Amino acid sequence: MKKLSLNIVILFVFAFSLVLTACGGGQEGVESSRSESSAASTETSSDNQVHDFTLKDFNGNEFTLSSLKGKPILLDFWASWCPPCKKAMPFLPSLDKKYRDQGFVLIGVNLDRNVDIPAFRQLLDKYDVEYKNVVALGSNVPREYGVTAMPTTVLINPGFEEVMRFVGLNPSAEKQLEEKIKELLAAEEV
């Protein structure tokens, strides 16, 4: 009986860590939950061209990703119901504010099934988010970007190639992203 209780506790802790690491399953474009081991970064090869897309922002205006070609871009795939997405939010506005004047652009891509712009704005205001956010509802963008859990962040170089990806909440993401963004901005100055 004691062994069964221990196994249940271990299973509960593992399941809870999945929820804290990344949200997945059951949402538009999100196919499955990810384990903690997959919440690591991936540096991708430079021949990994990204998909262009046009989505509407929270004001109803069309936004096309390729309009930013030539700049380092960070896409943040998130949902309002995702606890790890909310936990990651304070870092992203600080990155945006720190590097936007140097040419860095951060774009939030909302993956909620039910679009509630006033609620989204309230959430983003809480975290002092000033960067553009677009709605992916009804699009193939999450599938084209291989988003299987949230948050997923994709760093794109000025040549429109994916150079880094994080899936789930990753404690080392902040430092690694910032280092890579600095590297991309420095390469632009040369």
N, C-alpha and C positions, 0 to 999 in steps of 0.2 A: 504494500500500500504506500509506504514511504517513497519507494522508487517511482511509482506511478505519479505521485504528487510532484516529485522532482522533475520528471519528464514533462509534466504539464506546465510547470513554472518555466522550464527552459524553452518550451514551445511558445509560451506567451511572450517571453522576452525577445525571442527571435522574430515573432510576428510583429511586435511593437517596434522593433528596430527597422523593419521593412517600412512601416508607416512613417517613421521619422526620417528615414533616408530618402524616400521618394514616393510620390503619389502616382498611382497608375490604375489601370483597369476601369472599364466602364465609362470612360469619358471620350468625347469626340477625338479621334486620332490617337488615342492612347490605348495601346493593346494589352499591356501587362504591367504588373508591379516589378520593380527591380530590387535585387538584393543589395546589401551594403557593399559587397565586393565590386558591384558594377557602378557604384557611385564615385568612381575614380575618373580622373581626366584621361583624355585620349588626345595625344598630339597626332594630327592627321597629316598625310602626305600632301605636298603642295600641288598635286594634280587632282585635287578633290574639289572641282568646281561646284558652287552652290546653286540651288534652284532659285530663279527669280520668282517673285510673286507680287501680286497687287491685292491688297486688302484694305478695308475701310478702317480708319482710325476712330477714336471715340467721339469725334465730331461729325462723322459720316463722310469725311473726305477720303478719297482714294490715295493710297500710299504704295509706291512701287519700290521694292528693295534696290533694284539696279540703279535708281536715282542717286544712290550713295556710293556707287562703284568708285574706287580710288581712295576710299577712306577705310580705316579699321572699323568694323561693325561687330557689336555683340548682340545676338538675338537671345532673349530670355523667354522661354516658353513656360507659362505659368497658368494657374487657375485660382480663383478666389476661394475655393473650398480646400485647397491644398496647404496643410500646416507647414511642410518644409519650404514651400514657395514663400509663405509669409515670413518664415524665419530668415530666409535669404534676402528679403527685400531691403533691409537697412543698408546692406553693403552696396547694392547696385546704384542707388542714387548718389552715394559718395564717389563711386567710380565715374559716373556720368559728370558730376560737377567738377571733379578733379581734372578730367582729360578732354572734355567737350571743346574747350577753346583751342585745343591742339589738333582737332580734326576727328577725334573719336566719337562714334555714334552708338548709342544704346537704344534698342527697339524692344519693347515688350510685346509678346505675342500671346494674347489671351485665348485659352482653350476651353473655357466654360461652355457647357451645352445651352444654358439659358443666359442670354445676354441681358444684363442689367447695368447699363452704363452709369446711372447715378450711384449704385452700390459700388461699382468698380472704382469710380472717381473718389468716393469716400475712402475706400481702402487705400488707394494710391496716395491720397492726401495725407493719410495717417503716417505714411512712410516717407513723405516729402518727395514723391516721385514726380519729376518734371519732364522726363523723356517721353517720346511718343510711344503710344500703345495702340496696337491694332487687334482686330477681332478675327480669329481664324474659323469661326463657326461656318460649317458648310463647305469649307475648302479642303484641298488635299495637302495643304502646307505641312501639317504635322507628319503625315505619312511620307511626304517627299524629304523631310528632314530626319526621318527615322526616330521621331519622338515616341518613346515607349513608356516614359515616366516623367514626372515633373518634380522639381524644376529641371529643365534641360537648358543649358546655355551653350551657344555655338559662337565661337569667335571666328570672324571672317577677315582675311587680310585685304589690303587695297586691290589686289588682283582678283578679288571675288572668289577666293578659295577658302575652304574651311581649314583652319589651322589648329583648333583646339575645341574640345567638347567636354562638358561635365554633365553627368546624369545623376540626379539626386542631390541631396545636401552633402556637400563635401567640405570638411574643415580646411583643407589645403587649397580650395578653389580660389579664395581671395588672393592669396599671395601669387599663385601660379598665373592667374588671369592678369593681375596687375603687371607682373614681370613681362608677360607676352605682349600686353598692350604697349608698354614702354618700348619694347623691342620694335614693334611695328611702327610706332610713331617716330622713333629714332631713324628707322630705315627710310621713312618718308622725307626726312630732313636732308638726307644725303643726296 
